[in-house]
Amino acid sequence: QYIKNDRTFLIDSEIAANRSHLYVEIVGDWIEPIPLLAEPDKVRVAMIMGEAEWAPPEDSENFRLLVENEEIPIGSTLRVGSQGCIGLDIGARHAVCMIPGSVGVIKRDLSGPDDKIEIDLKKGAVFSHVNLKKLPTDFTVRTPNGIAAARGTDFVTVALPGVTDVWIQEGSVELFAPDASSVGTVSSTDGGAPKIIRYPAVADDLKRVEANSATLTAAATLIPQLNMQLPKLRAKQARGEELTEQEKAFFNSTNRMHYLVRVDLPGLPGSN
């Protein structure tokens, strides 16, 4: 139905003339890795854009501005501004990113054989890169409407009003209702389009579309902001320059995700 040339889509006019819209596929980078440098019992602010605050576990109402590369204690409450986003390094094992408007508490228990992490997400969304050191791990994200549990994967948890969305690029995540009953498991192994699970289910078509739009827009707008190195490397490739072995390894450590974007075709002969 179309030919793609770099960032230009050439649409067959005969096909377009009889359609009100079509879909084009865009492939974009997933979130690039965050360097893991934190002390085992600390959370390091690996990246910060815009304004964000934190409050210590012993004084959860006493918020202060986050500073890049500072380490804050486990149990801290994080609050991201409406134009901000942050990337966190948890004990040099896990990396999480929080989108604008998010509020959450980082909890951790190292007393047993597993590294138990819980992100208590009050609102907003968190991108979780779990168990990057391949050690025994129990990682959950708790929202007001559900609990997402992973053992080693990349996934996104979005706390929408009245609904929890979990979507995954690669690996497997189980979603539980607030009463701990299992809702289902979502898995992806092909590295293509993200797989999504939601609780509670949305029966109304319009509300379901609105929820889908909200959760996907959150990622589609945030990911390009978080990726600092990948755009530079792709520009280097576009100039015909050879990547170093280290740069190639960095590329190989990052997945890509596929978007289907609806394109309306108003005003063409035969279209509505």
C-alpha positions in Angstrom: 0.0 0.0 0.0 3.0 2.3 0.4 6.7 2.6 -0.2 8.9 3.9 2.6 12.0 5.9 1.8 13.7 7.0 5.0 11.1 9.3 6.6 8.9 9.6 3.6 5.9 7.4 2.8 4.8 7.2 -0.9 1.2 6.1 -1.1 -0.4 4.4 -4.2 -2.9 7.0 -5.4 -5.3 4.4 -6.7 -5.4 2.6 -3.4 -5.7 5.9 -1.5 -8.6 7.1 -3.7 -10.9 4.4 -2.2 -9.9 4.7 1.4 -10.5 7.2 4.2 -7.3 6.1 6.0 -4.5 3.6 6.1 -1.8 2.5 8.5 1.9 2.9 8.2 4.5 1.1 10.3 7.3 3.0 12.1 10.1 1.3 13.9 11.6 3.2 16.8 14.2 2.5 19.5 13.3 1.1 22.9 14.8 2.8 25.9 18.6 2.6 25.8 20.5 1.1 28.8 21.3 3.1 31.9 24.8 2.5 33.3 24.6 0.6 36.6 26.9 2.2 39.2 24.9 2.5 42.4 25.9 1.0 45.8 24.0 -2.2 46.5 21.7 -0.6 49.1 21.1 2.7 47.3 19.2 4.2 44.4 21.3 6.4 42.1 19.7 9.2 40.0 21.3 8.1 36.6 19.4 10.7 34.5 17.1 13.6 35.1 15.3 16.0 32.8 13.1 18.7 34.0 12.1 18.9 37.7 11.8 16.0 40.1 11.8 15.7 43.9 12.4 13.0 46.6 11.6 12.6 50.2 13.4 10.2 52.6 11.7 7.2 54.1 11.8 8.7 57.6 10.2 12.0 56.5 8.0 11.3 53.5 6.5 14.8 53.3 9.9 16.6 53.3 10.5 16.8 49.5 13.7 18.2 48.1 15.0 18.5 44.5 16.7 15.5 42.9 20.2 16.0 41.6 21.8 13.9 38.9 24.2 11.2 40.1 23.2 11.5 43.8 22.3 8.4 45.7 19.1 8.3 47.8 18.1 5.6 50.3 15.7 2.7 49.6 12.2 3.6 50.7 12.4 7.1 49.3 9.3 8.7 47.7 9.8 10.1 44.2 7.7 12.8 42.6 8.3 13.8 39.0 7.2 17.2 37.6 4.7 17.6 34.8 7.6 18.3 32.4 10.2 16.0 33.9 11.4 12.4 33.7 14.0 10.4 35.6 16.1 7.3 35.2 17.1 5.4 38.3 19.8 2.8 39.0 18.6 0.5 41.8 21.6 -1.2 43.5 23.4 -1.7 40.2 21.0 -4.4 39.3 17.8 -2.8 38.0 17.0 0.4 36.0 13.7 2.2 36.0 12.5 5.3 34.3 9.5 7.4 35.5 7.4 9.6 33.2 6.1 13.1 33.8 3.6 13.4 36.6 4.6 10.1 38.3 4.7 9.5 42.0 6.1 6.3 43.5 8.0 4.7 46.4 11.1 2.4 45.9 11.0 -0.5 48.3 13.5 -3.3 48.6 14.2 -6.4 50.8 17.6 -8.1 50.7 17.1 -10.3 53.8 16.2 -13.4 51.8 17.7 -15.3 48.9 15.9 -13.2 46.3 16.4 -9.5 45.6 12.8 -8.3 46.4 12.0 -5.0 44.7 8.6 -3.2 44.8 7.8 0.0 43.0 4.7 1.4 44.7 3.4 3.5 41.8 0.7 5.9 43.1 0.2 7.4 39.6 2.0 7.8 36.3 4.1 5.1 34.6 7.4 3.3 35.2 9.6 1.6 32.6 11.3 -1.3 34.4 14.5 -3.0 33.2 14.7 -5.9 35.6 17.5 -8.0 36.8 20.2 -6.8 34.5 22.8 -8.8 36.5 20.8 -12.1 36.1 20.6 -12.7 39.9 17.6 -14.2 41.9 15.0 -11.5 41.8 11.4 -10.8 42.7 10.4 -7.5 41.1 6.9 -6.0 41.3 5.2 -2.8 40.4 2.1 -2.1 42.6 -0.6 0.3 41.5 -3.9 1.3 43.0 -5.6 -1.2 40.6 -3.1 -4.1 40.1 0.3 -5.7 40.7 2.7 -6.5 37.9 5.4 -9.2 38.7 8.4 -10.0 36.6 11.5 -12.2 37.0 13.8 -10.6 34.4 12.5 -8.5 31.6 11.7 -5.1 30.2 8.2 -3.9 30.8 6.0 -0.8 31.3 3.4 -0.3 34.0 0.9 2.6 33.6 -1.4 3.6 36.4 -4.3 5.2 34.6 -7.4 6.4 36.5 -9.2 3.2 37.5 -7.1 1.0 35.2 -3.6 -0.6 35.2 -1.9 -1.3 31.9 1.2 -3.5 31.6 2.9 -3.9 28.3 6.1 -5.7 27.5 8.7 -5.6 24.8 10.5 -8.8 25.6 10.1 -11.5 28.3 7.1 -12.3 30.6 5.1 -10.5 33.2 2.1 -11.7 35.3 -0.6 -9.2 36.3 -2.5 -9.6 39.6 -5.7 -7.9 40.9 -5.3 -5.9 44.2 -6.6 -9.0 46.0 -3.6 -11.0 44.6 -5.7 -13.1 42.3 -4.0 -13.6 38.9 -5.4 -11.7 36.0 -3.1 -13.3 33.4 0.4 -13.3 31.9 1.7 -11.3 29.0 4.8 -12.5 27.1 6.8 -11.4 24.1 9.8 -13.1 22.5 9.8 -11.6 18.9 11.0 -8.1 19.8 8.2 -6.7 17.6 5.1 -4.8 18.7 4.6 -4.6 22.5 2.1 -7.0 24.1 -0.4 -5.5 26.5 -2.6 -6.7 29.4 -5.0 -4.5 31.3 -7.0 -4.7 34.6 -9.8 -4.3 35.0 -10.8 -4.9 31.4 -12.6 -2.1 29.6 -15.7 -3.2 27.8 -16.8 0.1 26.3 -15.1 0.5 22.8 -14.6 4.2 23.1 -13.2 4.0 26.6 -10.9 1.2 25.5 -9.5 3.2 22.6 -9.0 6.2 25.0 -7.1 4.0 27.4 -5.0 2.5 24.6 -4.2 6.0 23.4 -3.2 7.2 26.8 -0.8 4.4 27.6 0.8 4.2 24.2 1.2 8.0 23.9 2.9 8.0 27.3 5.7 5.8 25.9 5.8 7.2 22.4 6.5 10.7 23.8 8.8 9.7 26.6 11.2 7.2 24.9 12.8 9.7 22.4 13.5 12.1 25.4 15.3 9.3 27.3 17.4 8.1 24.5 20.6 10.2 24.3 23.2 8.0 22.6 21.1 6.1 20.0 20.1 9.2 17.9 23.8 10.2 17.8 24.8 6.7 16.6 22.1 6.6 14.0 23.2 10.0 12.7 26.7 8.6 12.5 25.5 5.7 10.5 23.5 7.9 8.2 26.7 9.8 7.4 28.2 6.6 6.3 30.7 6.4 9.2 31.8 3.1 10.6 30.6 2.3 14.2 33.2 1.1 16.7 32.8 -2.3 18.3 31.7 -0.7 21.6 29.0 1.3 19.7 27.9 -1.8 17.9 27.5 -3.6 21.2 25.5 -0.7 22.6 23.2 -1.0 19.6 22.8 -4.7 20.1 21.8 -4.2 23.7 18.7 -2.1 22.8 15.5 -3.5 21.3 13.4 -1.7 18.7 9.6 -1.4 18.8 7.1 -1.2 16.0 4.3 1.4 15.8 1.3 1.3 13.6 0.2 4.9 12.9 -3.2 5.7 11.4 -3.0 8.2 8.5 -6.3 9.9 7.5 -6.6 10.7 3.7 -9.0 13.6 3.5 -9.8 15.3 0.3 -8.5 12.7 -2.1 -10.8 11.6 -4.9 -13.2 8.9 -3.7 -12.2 9.3 0.0 -14.4 10.5 2.8 
